[in-house]
Amino acid sequence: MARLVLICDGDDLVTHKLGNVTTIGRASLNHIVIDNPAVSAQHAIIGRSADSYRLKDLDSTNGTQVNGVFITDAELKDGDKIRFGSVVAVFCGMLPQRLMKQTSSSPTGPLILPL
């Protein structure tokens, strides 16, 4: 399952699992709430399709960037650096299906992934 890792106050990391649709913003009704004045109440949305995730800016005041470029809509790749206003996050994509099949049948133990 894909994750969004928020980098908060220096070195603190907060990891959020992404569903089929994940809303991001300052308002409490969002799936991921970012309490920061640079983030709009309804800032962005991440949606999942069969084999990818897309990030869409919801006409936020301070914009959304992927790898330093302002976007309105973008497909996310593993390791993409996302900025919601002044808040930084990293997209951690899903494991490829073939790797998941290999690891699920492997008797060597659990798969440990770095953040």
N, CA and C atoms as an extended XYZ file, in Angstrom:
345
Properties=species:S:1:pos:R:3:atomname:S:1:resname:S:1:resid:I:1 pbc="F F F"
N         0.846       -1.181        0.000 N   MET     1
C         0.000        0.000        0.000 CA  MET     1
C         0.891        1.244        0.000 C   MET     1
N         0.510        2.230       -0.770 N   ALA     2
C         1.283        3.466       -0.855 CA  ALA     2
C         1.098        4.297        0.408 C   ALA     2
N         2.103        5.151        0.667 N   ARG     3
C         2.085        6.003        1.852 CA  ARG     3
C         2.527        7.417        1.479 C   ARG     3
N         2.087        8.362        2.285 N   LEU     4
C         2.553        9.736        2.195 CA  LEU     4
C         3.238       10.037        3.517 C   LEU     4
N         4.506       10.418        3.447 N   VAL     5
C         5.288       10.696        4.650 CA  VAL     5
C         5.463       12.205        4.763 C   VAL     5
N         4.855       12.800        5.790 N   LEU     6
C         4.987       14.236        6.041 CA  LEU     6
C         6.228       14.479        6.881 C   LEU     6
N         7.001       15.483        6.490 N   ILE     7
C         8.189       15.868        7.242 CA  ILE     7
C         7.805       17.087        8.064 C   ILE     7
N         7.701       16.893        9.371 N   CYS     8
C         7.187       17.922       10.275 CA  CYS     8
C         8.279       18.422       11.207 C   CYS     8
N         8.339       19.721       11.405 N   ASP     9
C         9.230       20.334       12.396 CA  ASP     9
C        10.604       19.682       12.452 C   ASP     9
N        11.350       19.823       11.385 N   GLY    10
C        12.707       19.288       11.367 CA  GLY    10
C        12.751       17.849       10.926 C   GLY    10
N        13.004       16.943       11.874 N   ASP    11
C        13.204       15.538       11.533 CA  ASP    11
C        12.012       14.640       11.835 C   ASP    11
N        10.929       15.171       12.386 N   ASP    12
C         9.772       14.340       12.715 CA  ASP    12
C         9.059       13.902       11.439 C   ASP    12
N         8.789       12.597       11.336 N   LEU    13
C         8.095       12.038       10.179 CA  LEU    13
C         6.749       11.488       10.620 C   LEU    13
N         5.715       11.787        9.837 N   VAL    14
C         4.384       11.249       10.101 CA  VAL    14
C         3.944       10.522        8.835 C   VAL    14
N         3.680        9.222        8.957 N   THR    15
C         3.328        8.392        7.807 CA  THR    15
C         1.825        8.152        7.761 C   THR    15
N         1.256        8.345        6.558 N   HIS    16
C        -0.177        8.115        6.336 CA  HIS    16
C        -0.339        7.105        5.201 C   HIS    16
N        -1.122        6.060        5.424 N   LYS    17
C        -1.461        5.134        4.350 CA  LYS    17
C        -2.476        5.809        3.437 C   LYS    17
N        -2.330        5.578        2.134 N   LEU    18
C        -3.232        6.182        1.159 CA  LEU    18
C        -4.296        5.181        0.736 C   LEU    18
N        -5.540        5.623        0.716 N   GLY    19
C        -6.642        4.791        0.252 CA  GLY    19
C        -6.909        5.038       -1.220 C   GLY    19
N        -8.081        4.640       -1.679 N   ASN    20
C        -8.452        4.884       -3.073 CA  ASN    20
C        -8.599        6.369       -3.352 C   ASN    20
N        -9.105        7.105       -2.366 N   VAL    21
C        -9.203        8.563       -2.442 CA  VAL    21
C        -8.770        9.104       -1.090 C   VAL    21
N        -7.808       10.023       -1.105 N   THR    22
C        -7.304       10.620        0.135 CA  THR    22
C        -7.318       12.129       -0.015 C   THR    22
N        -8.073       12.806        0.843 N   THR    23
C        -8.112       14.264        0.813 CA  THR    23
C        -7.099       14.819        1.805 C   THR    23
N        -6.528       15.963        1.443 N   ILE    24
C        -5.473       16.586        2.242 CA  ILE    24
C        -5.807       18.056        2.410 C   ILE    24
N        -5.696       18.550        3.642 N   GLY    25
C        -5.942       19.962        3.888 CA  GLY    25
C        -5.963       20.289        5.362 C   GLY    25
N        -6.252       21.538        5.657 N   ARG    26
C        -6.261       22.030        7.038 CA  ARG    26
C        -7.562       21.687        7.773 C   ARG    26
N        -8.663       21.534        7.048 N   ALA    27
C        -9.965       21.263        7.674 CA  ALA    27
C       -10.010       19.855        8.261 C   ALA    27
N       -10.738       19.710        9.355 N   SER    28
C       -10.789       18.437       10.076 CA  SER    28
C       -11.497       17.321        9.310 C   SER    28
N       -12.235       17.643        8.255 N   LEU    29
C       -12.935       16.613        7.494 CA  LEU    29
C       -12.026       15.866        6.518 C   LEU    29
N       -10.788       16.292        6.353 N   ASN    30
C        -9.854       15.632        5.441 CA  ASN    30
C        -9.328       14.334        6.030 C   ASN    30
N        -8.917       13.419        5.146 N   HIS    31
C        -8.278       12.182        5.594 CA  HIS    31
C        -6.926       12.481        6.238 C   HIS    31
N        -6.171       13.397        5.628 N   ILE    32
C        -4.890       13.841        6.189 CA  ILE    32
C        -5.040       15.318        6.522 C   ILE    32
N        -4.993       15.630        7.809 N   VAL    33
C        -5.152       17.010        8.273 CA  VAL    33
C        -3.773       17.584        8.560 C   VAL    33
N        -3.475       18.730        7.918 N   ILE    34
C        -2.206       19.424        8.133 CA  ILE    34
C        -2.529       20.775        8.760 C   ILE    34
N        -2.194       20.914       10.019 N   ASP    35
C        -2.490       22.137       10.769 CA  ASP    35
C        -1.383       23.155       10.528 C   ASP    35
N        -1.476       23.831        9.382 N   ASN    36
C        -0.471       24.811        8.987 CA  ASN    36
C        -1.182       25.896        8.187 C   ASN    36
N        -0.949       27.182        8.505 N   PRO    37
C        -1.667       28.257        7.807 CA  PRO    37
C        -1.368       28.345        6.310 C   PRO    37
N        -0.268       27.760        5.846 N   ALA    38
C         0.053       27.782        4.420 CA  ALA    38
C        -0.729       26.731        3.634 C   ALA    38
N        -1.418       25.845        4.344 N   VAL    39
C        -2.206       24.780        3.718 CA  VAL    39
C        -3.670       25.213        3.697 C   VAL    39
N        -4.317       25.079        2.540 N   SER    40
C        -5.731       25.439        2.412 CA  SER    40
C        -6.614       24.419        3.118 C   SER    40
N        -7.844       24.825        3.413 N   ALA    41
C        -8.789       23.936        4.097 CA  ALA    41
C        -8.997       22.640        3.307 C   ALA    41
N        -9.215       22.751        2.026 N   GLN    42
C        -9.268       21.605        1.111 CA  GLN    42
C        -8.176       21.833        0.083 C   GLN    42
N        -6.990       21.332        0.354 N   HIS    43
C        -5.801       21.678       -0.423 CA  HIS    43
C        -5.619       20.793       -1.660 C   HIS    43
N        -5.669       19.470       -1.458 N   ALA    44
C        -5.370       18.554       -2.564 CA  ALA    44
C        -6.053       17.215       -2.329 C   ALA    44
N        -6.029       16.400       -3.375 N   ILE    45
C        -6.595       15.051       -3.287 CA  ILE    45
C        -5.660       14.094       -4.017 C   ILE    45
N        -5.475       12.911       -3.446 N   ILE    46
C        -4.706       11.852       -4.102 CA  ILE    46
C        -5.681       10.721       -4.397 C   ILE    46
N        -5.739       10.329       -5.668 N   GLY    47
C        -6.631        9.251       -6.080 CA  GLY    47
C        -5.848        8.095       -6.663 C   GLY    47
N        -6.346        6.901       -6.419 N   ARG    48
C        -5.687        5.692       -6.913 CA  ARG    48
C        -6.460        5.144       -8.096 C   ARG    48
N        -5.725        4.765       -9.150 N   SER    49
C        -6.320        4.033      -10.264 CA  SER    49
C        -5.750        2.617      -10.203 C   SER    49
N        -5.934        1.846      -11.233 N   ALA    50
C        -5.500        0.446      -11.216 CA  ALA    50
C        -4.012        0.294      -10.905 C   ALA    50
N        -3.182        1.147      -11.483 N   ASP    51
C        -1.742        0.955      -11.320 CA  ASP    51
C        -0.973        2.227      -10.978 C   ASP    51
N        -1.662        3.272      -10.548 N   SER    52
C        -0.949        4.510      -10.228 CA  SER    52
C        -1.759        5.371       -9.257 C   SER    52
N        -1.089        6.396       -8.759 N   TYR    53
C        -1.728        7.409       -7.910 CA  TYR    53
C        -1.573        8.755       -8.598 C   TYR    53
N        -2.624        9.595       -8.530 N   ARG    54
C        -2.590       10.941       -9.094 CA  ARG    54
C        -2.865       11.946       -7.996 C   ARG    54
N        -2.141       13.041       -8.048 N   LEU    55
C        -2.299       14.144       -7.109 CA  LEU    55
C        -2.940       15.303       -7.851 C   LEU    55
N        -3.989       15.868       -7.267 N   LYS    56
C        -4.668       17.015       -7.877 CA  LYS    56
C        -4.761       18.131       -6.854 C   LYS    56
N        -4.326       19.327       -7.248 N   ASP    57
C        -4.474       20.510       -6.409 CA  ASP    57
C        -5.918       20.994       -6.525 C   ASP    57
N        -6.514       21.352       -5.397 N   LEU    58
C        -7.916       21.794       -5.376 CA  LEU    58
C        -8.016       23.317       -5.332 C   LEU    58
N        -7.298       23.978       -6.247 N   ASP    59
C        -7.266       25.444       -6.317 CA  ASP    59
C        -6.846       26.051       -4.983 C   ASP    59
N        -5.837       25.455       -4.373 N   SER    60
C        -5.344       25.936       -3.080 CA  SER    60
C        -4.702       27.313       -3.223 C   SER    60
N        -4.665       28.051       -2.137 N   THR    61
C        -4.109       29.406       -2.148 CA  THR    61
C        -2.624       29.414       -2.475 C   THR    61
N        -1.849       28.524       -1.852 N   ASN    62
C        -0.395       28.521       -2.017 CA  ASN    62
C         0.122       27.456       -2.967 C   ASN    62
N        -0.768       26.686       -3.559 N   GLY    63
C        -0.381       25.723       -4.576 CA  GLY    63
C         0.204       24.428       -4.031 C   GLY    63
N         0.380       23.494       -4.962 N   THR    64
C         0.964       22.187       -4.679 CA  THR    64
C         2.094       21.968       -5.669 C   THR    64
N         3.230       21.500       -5.167 N   GLN    65
C         4.387       21.235       -6.017 CA  GLN    65
C         4.756       19.757       -5.952 C   GLN    65
N         5.229       19.237       -7.081 N   VAL    66
C         5.836       17.911       -7.133 CA  VAL    66
C         7.237       18.101       -7.688 C   VAL    66
N         8.220       17.736       -6.897 N   ASN    67
C         9.627       17.878       -7.276 CA  ASN    67
C         9.956       19.299       -7.738 C   ASN    67
N         9.411       20.288       -7.019 N   GLY    68
C         9.729       21.689       -7.274 CA  GLY    68
C         8.922       22.366       -8.359 C   GLY    68
N         7.977       21.658       -8.969 N   VAL    69
C         7.166       22.217      -10.054 CA  VAL    69
C         5.713       22.314       -9.588 C   VAL    69
N         5.116       23.510       -9.727 N   PHE    70
C         3.706       23.669       -9.380 CA  PHE    70
C         2.855       22.822      -10.323 C   PHE    70
N         1.871       22.132       -9.766 N   ILE    71
C         1.019       21.247      -10.565 CA  ILE    71
C        -0.452       21.558      -10.302 C   ILE    71
N        -1.290       21.180      -11.252 N   THR    72
C        -2.723       21.121      -11.007 CA  THR    72
C        -3.145       19.661      -10.917 C   THR    72
N        -2.419       18.793      -11.650 N   ASP    73
C        -2.704       17.360      -11.676 CA  ASP    73
C        -1.424       16.653      -12.103 C   ASP    73
N        -1.018       15.617      -11.376 N   ALA    74
C         0.216       14.914      -11.719 CA  ALA    74
C         0.156       13.468      -11.257 C   ALA    74
N         0.740       12.573      -12.056 N   GLU    75
C         0.896       11.186      -11.630 CA  GLU    75
C         2.081       11.121      -10.680 C   GLU    75
N         1.916       10.403       -9.580 N   LEU    76
C         2.976       10.312       -8.579 CA  LEU    76
C         3.847        9.092       -8.819 C   LEU    76
N         5.136        9.276       -8.600 N   LYS    77
C         6.129        8.204       -8.690 CA  LYS    77
C         6.781        8.038       -7.327 C   LYS    77
N         7.249        6.836       -7.053 N   ASP    78
C         7.912        6.553       -5.789 CA  ASP    78
C         9.051        7.542       -5.552 C   ASP    78
N         9.067        8.156       -4.381 N   GLY    79
C        10.121        9.096       -4.023 CA  GLY    79
C         9.842       10.539       -4.382 C   GLY    79
N         8.712       10.820       -5.039 N   ASP    80
C         8.382       12.208       -5.384 CA  ASP    80
C         8.297       13.061       -4.121 C   ASP    80
N         8.893       14.250       -4.201 N   LYS    81
C         8.832       15.220       -3.102 CA  LYS    81
C         7.665       16.161       -3.391 C   LYS    81
N         6.723       16.217       -2.465 N   ILE    82
C         5.507       17.012       -2.633 CA  ILE    82
C         5.510       18.137       -1.613 C   ILE    82
N         5.076       19.317       -2.053 N   ARG    83
C         4.968       20.461       -1.146 CA  ARG    83
C         3.540       20.984       -1.198 C   ARG    83
N         2.885       20.962       -0.027 N   PHE    84
C         1.552       21.544        0.143 CA  PHE    84
C         1.763       22.879        0.837 C   PHE    84
N         1.727       23.982        0.093 N   GLY    85
C         2.098       25.269        0.685 CA  GLY    85
C         3.553       25.192        1.109 C   GLY    85
N         3.819       25.285        2.411 N   SER    86
C         5.198       25.194        2.905 CA  SER    86
C         5.505       23.841        3.551 C   SER    86
N         4.555       22.916        3.514 N   VAL    87
C         4.716       21.611        4.162 CA  VAL    87
C         5.230       20.591        3.146 C   VAL    87
N         6.292       19.865        3.530 N   VAL    88
C         6.941       18.910        2.631 CA  VAL    88
C         6.516       17.483        2.970 C   VAL    88
N         6.318       16.684        1.921 N   ALA    89
C         5.976       15.268        2.077 CA  ALA    89
C         6.700       14.475        0.995 C   ALA    89
N         6.798       13.172        1.210 N   VAL    90
C         7.389       12.274        0.221 CA  VAL    90
C         6.386       11.159       -0.061 C   VAL    90
N         6.183       10.875       -1.361 N   PHE    91
C         5.298        9.791       -1.765 CA  PHE    91
C         6.090        8.497       -1.815 C   PHE    91
N         5.597        7.481       -1.128 N   CYS    92
C         6.212        6.149       -1.135 CA  CYS    92
C         5.238        5.207       -1.816 C   CYS    92
N         5.569        4.807       -3.047 N   GLY    93
C         4.657        4.001       -3.842 CA  GLY    93
C         4.554        2.565       -3.395 C   GLY    93
N         3.699        1.837       -4.107 N   MET    94
C         3.460        0.429       -3.802 CA  MET    94
C         4.604       -0.421       -4.326 C   MET    94
N         4.769       -1.597       -3.717 N   LEU    95
C         5.708       -2.568       -4.256 CA  LEU    95
C         5.170       -3.100       -5.575 C   LEU    95
N         6.055       -3.336       -6.553 N   PRO    96
C         5.581       -3.963       -7.788 CA  PRO    96
C         4.949       -5.322       -7.488 C   PRO    96
N         3.927       -5.701       -8.241 N   GLN    97
C         3.210       -6.954       -8.001 CA  GLN    97
C         4.139       -8.166       -8.013 C   GLN    97
N         5.096       -8.206       -8.940 N   ARG    98
C         5.969       -9.375       -9.010 CA  ARG    98
C         6.838       -9.486       -7.767 C   ARG    98
N         7.270       -8.360       -7.208 N   LEU    99
C         8.069       -8.394       -5.987 CA  LEU    99
C         7.209       -8.835       -4.811 C   LEU    99
N         5.960       -8.377       -4.767 N   MET   100
C         5.067       -8.787       -3.689 CA  MET   100
C         4.837      -10.293       -3.732 C   MET   100
N         4.681      -10.865       -4.939 N   LYS   101
C         4.479      -12.306       -5.066 CA  LYS   101
C         5.717      -13.059       -4.605 C   LYS   101
N         6.903      -12.555       -4.974 N   GLN   102
C         8.140      -13.207       -4.565 CA  GLN   102
C         8.294      -13.184       -3.055 C   GLN   102
N         8.028      -12.047       -2.436 N   THR   103
C         8.233      -11.936       -0.995 CA  THR   103
C         7.154      -12.654       -0.211 C   THR   103
N         5.934      -12.738       -0.744 N   SER   104
C         4.866      -13.385        0.012 CA  SER   104
C         5.059      -14.891        0.100 C   SER   104
N         5.761      -15.483       -0.857 N   SER   105
C         5.981      -16.920       -0.815 CA  SER   105
C         7.363      -17.273       -0.273 C   SER   105
N         8.116      -16.278        0.084 N   SER   106
C         9.470      -16.499        0.582 CA  SER   106
C         9.446      -16.919        2.046 C   SER   106
N        10.132      -18.019        2.398 N   PRO   107
C        10.146      -18.476        3.786 CA  PRO   107
C        11.198      -17.787        4.642 C   PRO   107
N        11.871      -16.773        4.114 N   THR   108
C        12.994      -16.172        4.836 CA  THR   108
C        12.585      -15.171        5.899 C   THR   108
N        11.329      -14.805        5.994 N   GLY   109
C        10.903      -13.859        7.020 CA  GLY   109
C        10.258      -12.635        6.424 C   GLY   109
N         9.951      -11.663        7.273 N   PRO   110
C         9.233      -10.473        6.811 CA  PRO   110
C        10.106       -9.566        5.955 C   PRO   110
N         9.458       -8.819        5.097 N   LEU   111
C        10.126       -7.823        4.279 CA  LEU   111
C        10.139       -6.513        5.041 C   LEU   111
N        11.312       -5.937        5.224 N   ILE   112
C        11.435       -4.673        5.952 CA  ILE   112
C        11.806       -3.596        4.949 C   ILE   112
N        10.965       -2.560        4.875 N   LEU   113
C        11.180       -1.472        3.930 CA  LEU   113
C        11.646       -0.232        4.659 C   LEU   113
N        12.673        0.445        4.140 N   PRO   114
C        13.098        1.710        4.751 CA  PRO   114
C        12.115        2.807        4.412 C   PRO   114
N        12.026        3.828        5.273 N   LEU   115
C        11.170        4.986        4.991 CA  LEU   115
C        11.870        5.945        4.115 C   LEU   115
